[in-house]
Amino acid sequence: MSKKNKPHIVNSGYDNGGASRDRKTLKTWTPSHYSAKSDIDKNLNLLRDRAYDLAINSAIGHAAISCLTTGTVGSGLKLFPRPNADVLGISTEQAREWSRITKREFSLWADNALACDFLRRNNFFELQRIAFASCLVDGDSFCLFKRRVPTSYSPYSLRLQLIEAMRVSNPLTEGAALSTVEMKRGNHRIVNGIEVDSDGVLSAIWISNRIWNEFDSVNPELTWQRVRWFGRDTGCRNLLHICTDTRPDQYRGVPLLAPVIEPLKQISRYADAELTSAIIKSFFSIFFEQPQQNLGFNQIVGDNEVAVDVSEYRLGPATMCALPRGVSVKAIDSSNAQSTFDVFLSSFLKQIGAATGIPFEVLLHNFSSSYSASRAALLQAADTFRIRRAAFVQDFCAPIYEQFLTEAIALGRIKAEGFFDDPIKRKAWLNSEWFSENNRFIDPVKEAEGVRLRIALGLTTREKESAELCGVDFWENLSVLSEENKAMSNVMPQAETEGDLNGKS
């Protein structure tokens, strides 16, 4: 059969399904899929404004941000150095001792707000919560590496400065509007404050001295500063971008609440309406009714008109009041039964929880189901927390640790042979894990039994379980327990002897 006479094939593949143009439910549905610049960048400012409003003024929006921040970061992710002893050619005991020294030095810097925060307000663990929560609300956040002269209380010059996402924007130039998504700079282009070269490779960011649409009497002039992504001479990072990309060619992040902005706002409005209705219905109101008199045309009511003075009547226990003849009392129903509110709200909250990766029970802190269902919800939430924690460690914690360790080794406070000479050894020294307290147990006895079985079967280690579940170092615990056991062994025999003596006496 010739190509000219080849019959047209219809109803093949998705043509008879999701790509159908004939079905009534689909033929008017013709969305378009554009680039990240069109879908994300041009709508980002409005998305941020609405997401921020929901995060601070909506109970559910605030709960989603707070729940993810607490579950992912907790009180702060703690450093557990894990140098690769095999690659470095050192013993396990030497690697453990090096980890202990490194943790002590890192704690000297991280625990002190004056030592790690450029603004001298928060320590490293508080900065983690701020950076992560800002990333959820605005879609991304930034951290600059700054330097200060070392002091007697801190031998390290490294300082961190967090930058709000709204301050990273395109610089205002003559003839350009602030709302412009993309602008040219030589052979580079700037997309929402992120400067990239002709190949799309990150080059720099542009930071304004204040949020562009906010009036500031102290800084009335709006200016921008260009910060290179990597140092020109050293090639080291100058800044960090905390962001979760979901598409290729994406340079800015999307707020967590972006997919659920409309239902969250509608739920807030519905809740406000129900609350107002409940308040109105809570008032007990009565009306005095009087039969209408049949009056002729232009007839005027005389002195016989019955008038009720409501100030003469009071409601009270065992109260009897005589009303004028022909006057009756009607009470307004004050019942407050919103029978469908809870069902409707629960249905939407489950959808919002699914969209944000937080189970309904965890989002509302409401574990009214069975043990199995509640534990399944916690485990599902733990998966979300683990994924987000790994991304945050790669974007924030690990690069900061690299900057710190580089300075510590350069100062000679930490010894690491081959760190500056061999990239393999450098990576081996930098190997680390980050954990936080994760005590989300419904039944601690069952959870402890599960840990014991996993260790017995060789599926995990005591070191890993201690770090994951409690955020503590197993070897430090072992050392303290050893001292405690020695102390108890010295005390208990004496106590037993004294008891025996007291008994004999």
C-alpha positions in Angstrom: 0.0 0.0 0.0 1.4 3.4 -1.0 2.0 6.1 1.6 -0.6 8.2 -0.1 -3.3 5.6 0.4 -2.2 4.7 4.0 -5.3 5.0 6.3 -5.2 7.5 9.2 -5.0 5.7 12.5 -7.1 7.1 15.3 -7.8 6.1 18.9 -4.2 4.9 19.4 -2.1 5.2 22.5 -3.2 8.2 24.7 -5.4 9.5 21.9 -8.2 7.5 23.4 -7.3 8.4 26.9 -5.6 11.4 28.5 -4.8 13.0 25.1 -8.3 12.7 23.7 -9.7 15.8 22.0 -13.2 14.4 21.6 -14.4 13.5 25.1 -16.6 16.1 26.7 -14.6 16.1 30.0 -11.3 16.7 28.2 -11.9 18.7 24.9 -12.1 22.1 26.7 -9.0 21.2 28.9 -6.0 22.5 27.0 -3.2 23.5 29.4 0.2 24.5 28.2 3.6 23.3 29.5 6.2 26.0 29.3 9.8 26.5 30.6 10.7 27.0 34.2 11.2 30.7 33.5 7.5 31.1 32.4 6.0 28.7 34.9 8.1 29.6 38.0 10.2 32.7 37.6 7.5 35.1 36.4 5.0 34.0 39.1 7.5 33.8 41.9 6.9 37.1 43.7 3.2 36.6 43.9 3.7 33.0 45.0 6.0 34.1 47.8 3.7 36.8 49.0 0.7 34.4 49.2 2.7 31.6 50.7 4.2 33.9 53.4 0.8 35.2 54.3 -0.5 31.7 54.8 2.6 30.7 56.8 2.0 33.4 59.4 -1.8 33.9 59.3 -3.1 30.4 58.5 -3.0 27.8 61.3 -2.6 25.0 58.9 0.0 26.8 56.8 2.0 27.6 59.9 1.6 24.0 61.1 3.0 22.6 57.9 6.1 24.8 58.0 6.7 24.2 61.7 6.2 20.4 61.4 8.6 20.0 58.5 11.2 22.3 60.2 11.0 20.4 63.5 11.0 17.0 61.9 13.9 17.7 59.6 16.2 19.9 61.6 14.9 19.6 65.1 17.0 21.6 67.6 19.8 21.5 65.0 21.7 18.8 63.1 24.8 17.7 64.9 28.1 16.9 63.3 29.4 13.3 63.4 32.8 13.2 61.6 33.4 9.9 59.8 36.9 9.9 58.3 37.5 7.0 55.9 40.2 5.1 57.8 40.9 2.7 54.9 41.6 5.4 52.4 43.6 7.5 54.8 45.7 4.5 56.0 44.9 5.0 59.7 43.5 2.7 62.3 39.9 2.8 63.6 41.1 4.1 67.0 43.0 6.9 65.3 40.0 7.8 63.2 37.8 7.8 66.3 40.2 10.1 68.2 40.4 12.4 65.2 36.6 12.6 65.1 36.6 13.5 68.8 39.1 16.3 68.4 37.2 17.7 65.3 33.9 17.6 67.1 35.4 19.6 70.0 36.8 22.2 67.6 33.6 22.5 65.6 31.6 22.9 68.8 33.9 25.7 69.8 32.9 27.6 66.7 29.2 26.4 66.2 27.9 26.8 69.8 28.9 30.4 70.0 26.7 33.0 68.2 29.6 35.5 68.4 31.9 33.0 66.7 29.8 31.8 63.8 27.0 34.4 63.0 28.1 37.5 61.1 25.3 39.4 62.8 26.2 37.9 66.2 22.6 36.8 66.9 22.3 33.0 66.5 24.5 30.0 66.9 25.0 27.5 64.1 22.1 25.3 65.1 19.6 28.2 65.3 20.9 29.4 61.9 19.9 25.9 60.5 16.3 26.3 61.6 16.1 29.9 60.1 17.6 28.9 56.8 15.4 25.8 56.5 12.2 27.5 57.4 12.9 30.4 55.1 13.5 27.9 52.3 10.1 26.3 52.9 8.3 29.6 53.0 10.0 31.5 50.2 11.2 28.6 48.1 14.9 29.2 48.7 17.3 31.0 51.0 20.9 32.1 50.8 24.0 32.1 53.0 27.1 34.2 52.5 30.6 33.2 53.8 32.0 36.2 55.6 35.3 36.7 57.5 36.1 38.5 60.7 39.4 38.9 62.5 39.9 36.0 65.0 39.6 36.9 68.7 40.6 35.4 72.0 37.3 33.6 72.3 37.3 32.3 68.7 40.4 31.4 66.7 38.3 31.1 63.5 37.5 33.9 61.0 34.6 32.1 59.3 31.2 33.8 59.7 27.8 33.1 58.2 25.2 35.6 57.0 21.7 34.5 56.0 20.1 36.4 53.2 16.3 36.5 52.6 15.2 35.2 49.2 13.4 38.5 48.4 16.6 40.4 48.5 18.1 38.4 45.6 16.6 40.1 42.6 17.5 41.7 39.3 19.3 45.0 39.7 17.2 48.1 38.7 18.8 49.7 35.6 17.7 52.6 33.5 14.7 51.6 31.4 14.2 48.3 33.1 11.4 47.4 35.4 11.8 45.6 38.7 9.3 43.0 37.6 11.5 41.9 34.7 12.2 38.2 35.1 15.3 38.1 32.9 17.8 40.7 31.8 21.1 40.8 29.9 24.5 41.7 31.3 27.1 41.4 28.5 27.0 37.8 27.3 25.6 36.8 30.7 21.9 36.9 31.8 20.3 37.5 35.2 17.3 35.4 36.1 15.5 36.7 39.2 18.8 37.8 40.7 20.8 34.7 39.6 23.5 35.5 37.1 24.5 32.8 34.7 26.9 32.7 31.7 26.0 31.9 28.1 25.9 28.2 28.9 23.6 28.6 31.9 26.4 28.0 34.4 26.1 29.8 37.8 28.2 32.9 37.9 27.0 35.3 40.7 24.0 36.6 42.6 22.7 40.2 43.0 21.7 41.2 46.5 19.8 44.4 47.2 20.3 46.4 50.4 16.6 45.9 51.2 13.5 44.3 49.7 12.8 46.2 46.6 9.0 46.9 47.2 9.5 48.0 50.8 10.0 51.6 51.9 12.9 52.1 54.3 13.6 55.6 55.7 17.1 54.5 56.8 18.0 53.2 53.3 15.8 55.1 50.9 18.1 54.4 48.0 17.8 50.9 46.5 21.2 49.5 45.6 22.5 46.0 44.6 25.8 44.2 45.3 27.1 41.5 43.0 28.6 38.5 44.8 30.5 35.9 42.8 29.4 32.3 43.3 33.0 31.1 43.6 36.2 33.0 44.5 38.1 34.2 41.5 41.5 33.1 42.8 40.7 30.2 45.2 37.7 28.7 43.5 36.0 28.2 46.9 32.4 28.9 47.5 31.4 32.5 48.5 27.8 31.6 49.1 25.2 28.8 49.5 21.9 28.5 47.9 19.4 26.4 49.9 16.9 25.2 47.3 15.2 22.0 46.1 15.1 21.9 42.3 12.3 20.0 40.6 12.9 20.9 37.0 15.9 21.4 34.6 16.9 25.0 33.9 15.5 26.0 37.3 17.4 28.7 39.2 14.9 29.7 42.0 12.9 27.5 44.3 9.1 27.3 44.7 7.5 27.8 48.1 6.3 24.6 49.9 2.7 25.9 50.0 2.5 26.8 46.3 0.4 23.8 45.3 -2.1 24.3 48.1 -2.4 28.0 48.2 -6.0 28.1 47.0 -7.4 25.3 49.2 -5.6 26.7 52.3 -7.0 30.2 51.7 -10.5 28.8 51.1 -10.3 26.7 54.3 -9.3 29.8 56.2 -12.2 31.7 54.8 -14.6 28.8 55.5 -13.3 28.5 59.1 -13.7 32.3 59.7 -17.3 32.1 58.3 -18.1 29.2 60.6 -16.6 30.9 63.6 -18.6 34.1 62.9 -21.7 32.0 62.5 -21.1 30.2 65.8 -20.5 33.5 67.6 -23.8 35.0 66.2 -25.7 31.9 67.2 -24.3 31.9 70.7 -26.3 35.0 71.5 -29.7 34.3 73.0 -32.2 36.7 71.6 -35.9 37.1 72.2 -38.5 39.2 70.4 -41.8 40.6 71.7 -44.6 39.9 69.2 -47.8 41.9 69.1 -50.8 41.1 66.8 -51.2 43.8 64.1 -54.3 45.9 64.6 -56.8 46.3 61.7 -56.7 50.0 61.2 -58.6 51.9 58.6 -57.2 54.3 56.0 -55.5 57.3 57.6 -56.6 56.0 61.1 -54.2 56.9 63.8 -53.4 54.7 66.8 -54.6 56.4 70.0 -53.8 56.0 73.6 -54.9 52.4 73.7 -51.7 51.2 71.8 -49.8 48.6 73.6 -46.1 49.4 74.1 -43.5 47.0 75.6 -40.6 48.5 77.6 -37.9 45.8 77.4 -36.0 47.3 80.3 -38.8 46.1 82.6 -38.1 42.4 81.8 -35.2 40.3 82.9 -34.1 36.7 82.3 -33.2 34.7 85.4 -33.8 31.5 87.3 -37.4 30.8 88.3 -38.4 34.2 86.9 -42.1 34.9 86.0 -43.0 38.1 84.1 -46.5 39.3 83.2 -46.8 40.6 79.7 -49.4 43.0 78.3 -52.4 41.5 76.8 -51.9 40.4 73.2 -48.1 40.3 73.5 -46.1 37.1 73.2 -42.4 36.2 73.3 -40.4 34.5 70.5 -36.9 33.1 71.1 -34.4 32.8 68.3 -32.8 29.4 67.9 -29.2 29.6 69.4 -28.1 26.1 68.4 -24.6 25.8 67.0 -24.4 22.6 65.1 -22.0 22.7 62.2 -22.4 19.0 61.4 -20.4 19.1 58.1 -17.5 21.3 59.1 -15.2 18.7 60.7 -15.8 16.2 57.8 -15.2 18.8 55.2 -12.1 20.2 56.9 -10.6 16.8 57.5 -11.0 15.8 53.8 -9.1 18.9 52.6 -6.4 18.6 55.3 -5.6 15.1 54.2 -5.1 16.4 50.6 -2.9 19.2 51.9 -0.9 16.8 53.9 -0.4 14.5 50.9 0.7 17.4 48.8 3.3 18.6 51.4 4.5 15.1 52.3 3.1 15.3 55.9 0.5 12.7 57.0 -2.7 14.1 58.3 -2.1 12.8 61.8 1.4 14.3 62.0 0.3 17.6 60.5 -2.4 18.1 63.2 -0.6 16.2 66.0 -3.7 14.1 66.3 -3.0 10.4 66.9 -6.5 9.1 67.7 -6.3 6.0 65.5 -4.8 2.6 66.4 -1.2 2.0 67.3 -0.4 0.6 63.8 -2.0 3.5 61.9 -0.3 6.1 64.1 3.1 4.4 63.7 2.6 4.1 59.9 1.9 7.9 59.8 5.1 8.6 61.8 7.1 6.3 59.5 5.7 8.0 56.4 6.6 11.4 57.9 10.0 10.1 58.7 10.7 9.3 55.1 9.8 12.9 54.1 12.0 14.3 56.9 14.9 12.0 55.9 14.8 13.1 52.2 14.6 16.8 53.1 17.4 16.4 55.7 19.7 14.8 53.2 19.1 17.7 50.8 19.6 20.3 53.5 22.8 18.7 54.6 24.2 18.8 51.0 23.1 22.4 50.5 24.0 23.9 53.9 25.7 21.8 56.6 28.3 19.9 54.5 29.7 22.9 52.6 29.9 24.9 55.9 31.8 22.0 57.5 34.2 22.0 54.6 34.9 25.7 55.0 35.4 25.3 58.7 37.6 22.2 58.5 39.7 23.8 55.7 40.5 26.8 58.0 41.1 24.6 61.1 43.6 22.5 59.2 45.3 25.6 57.7 45.6 27.0 61.2 47.1 23.7 62.4 44.5 23.2 65.1 43.5 19.9 63.3 45.9 17.6 61.7 44.9 16.0 58.4 47.7 14.6 56.2 47.2 15.1 52.5 44.1 17.3 52.9 45.4 20.0 50.5 47.3 17.7 48.2 45.1 14.7 47.3 41.4 15.2 46.5 40.7 11.6 47.4 42.1 12.1 50.9 40.4 15.5 51.2 37.1 13.8 50.6 38.0 11.0 53.0 38.7 13.6 55.8 35.5 15.5 55.0 33.3 12.5 55.2 30.6 13.1 57.9 27.0 12.4 59.0 24.5 14.8 60.5 21.8 13.7 63.0 19.3 15.3 65.3 17.1 14.1 68.1 14.4 12.0 66.7 12.5 10.6 69.6 9.2 10.0 68.0 8.1 6.9 69.8 4.6 5.8 70.3 5.7 2.8 72.4 9.4 3.2 73.5 9.6 -0.4 74.6 8.6 -1.8 71.2 11.0 0.6 69.4 13.9 -0.3 71.6 13.1 -4.0 71.0 13.2 -3.3 67.3 16.6 -1.6 67.6 17.9 -4.6 69.6 16.8 -7.0 66.9 18.3 -5.0 64.0 21.6 -4.9 65.8 21.5 -8.6 66.6 20.8 -9.4 62.9 23.6 -7.1 61.7 21.3 -4.8 59.9 22.6 -1.7 61.7 25.1 -0.6 64.4 24.9 0.8 67.9 26.8 3.9 66.6 24.2 4.5 63.9 21.2 3.9 66.1 22.5 6.2 68.8 23.0 9.0 66.4 19.7 8.6 64.5 17.4 8.1 67.4 18.9 10.3 70.0 21.5 12.5 68.3 24.3 11.3 70.6 27.7 9.6 70.1 27.7 5.9 71.1 31.4 6.0 72.0 30.9 9.0 74.3 27.9 7.1 75.9 30.1 4.0 76.3 32.8 6.0 78.0 30.3 7.7 80.4 28.6 4.3 81.1 31.9 2.8 81.9 32.6 5.5 84.5 29.1 5.1 85.9 29.4 1.4 86.3 32.7 1.8 88.1 31.1 4.3 90.5 28.1 2.1 91.0 30.3 -0.9 91.8 32.1 1.1 94.4 28.9 2.4 96.0 26.6 -0.6 95.9 28.7 -3.0 98.0 29.1 -0.3 100.7 25.3 0.3 100.7 24.6 -3.5 101.0 27.1 -3.7 103.9 25.5 -0.8 105.7 22.1 -2.4 105.2 23.3 -5.7 106.6 24.8 -3.9 109.6 21.7 -1.9 110.2 19.7 -5.1 110.0 21.9 -6.9 112.5 21.8 -4.0 114.9 
